[in-house]
Amino acid sequence: MKGMWSLLLCLCTAAAPAVAQAADPALDPVEALMREARVTGLALAVIHDGRVAELRAYGLRDVEQALPLTPDTTMYAASLTKGAFAYAVMGLVQDGRLDLDRPIADYLPRPLPEYEKYADLAGDDRWRKLTARMLLAHTAGFPNFRFFTPQGYDEHAKLAFAFEPGSRFAYSGEGINLLQFVIEHGLGVDAGALMQARVFDRFGMTSSGMTWRDAFAADMALGYDENGQSLGHKQRGAVRAAGSMDTTPRDFAAFLAGLSRGEGLDAAAREQLFGEQVRIHSVQQFPTLSTDTTADNDPIALAYGLGWSVYRTPEGRAFFKGGHDDGTRNIAVCVRDGRDCLLLMSNSSNADGIFAYLIEHKLGPVCFPWYWQSYLPYDHPELQAPDARALPHSPCLRWPLPASVAAPVARR
């Protein structure tokens, strides 16, 4: 073990980057990376010691009208919603209203399959084993969503267990939405109201919501696919804990800073949120039900907490949550026991091709599990090859700025 940490220390340890001031725009490589990877718009925030030290936006929120993306532009949070929802749920746990290990059957007034949404589970009593901990840690045994099957997308697919609840990790939006259902039908707590009180109001997120508001339209980011075609902005009319939030870079940076400070949760609740619930050995997070395994991330003890991925380095605990949809790429990552954080939000499907570079550029070499998160650098097409999954991918592989970006920036 000592030898492993010595190796990681060589790979990962560096002086914490200076984040007290924003970089000189004339020397900023972010725009160069965006140009090379064809990223439409991107916002970033750096948090240091619980305070937002840098907040910037680049590119366009609407290409046709040449409208700039700003820190106050409404953007789709996608699965960043799950991380914020997990924080709100831990408030219920802290208040003694929800027990993480009590079966959800104890909370519901009727058996789960008697509700139309979960009628598919009739005849399979494994649902009675489910707990809030399993649902938040993605060990429920469900697919990501019922319509994502091993054979492909099927809008008529039925919800079914893919494996025994609690036996392993498999990322599942179905599980998060089920916990919302239990909270609403078992505790009588509206999930939208819970998020408003525990997250949006607490952190002054006045431009965020779990459903669409007409006011968002005045400064709204359109999503763009890999070819730069507009996908519009979906106006979600129902609260979905797995991913219905609209927010702004400024708002979510405020939440991330509060999370970094530990605001609103006591030490025990925070330890549950970011403690190791299940170790992860999958090659990549998606496809979620793949049984391919790897030891690549064992040196950093990659695991899932409650709503957040977690790992460890010689510099302390780290946690992160991504958000991914067509025309949306987001990541929030905190390292050094939460002292230093980076938020990246983009309205381009190409943005994850520069995320490994930006994480290292802003946070230093922090052994982020880039391959597991599918952050394959745009200038390494070999990583897209089908046989690349079988190769080793060290999370501590360095991703300094590519020469094509660093050299022109240095000459300016």
PyMOL commands that set and color helices and strands:
alter all, ss='L'
color gray80, all
select helices_A, chain A and resi 2-12+25-27+30-37+80-94+104-106+112-114+116-121+125-129+132-137+173-186+191-200+214-219+249-261+267-274+298-300+352-363+381-384+386-390+403-411
alter helices_A, ss='H'
color red, helices_A
select strands_A, chain A and resi 41-48+51-62+67-68+75-76+148-149+152-153+223-224+230-232+246-247+278-279+303-304+309-313+316-325+328-335+340-346
alter strands_A, ss='S'
color yellow, strands_A
deselect
rebuild
show_as cartoon
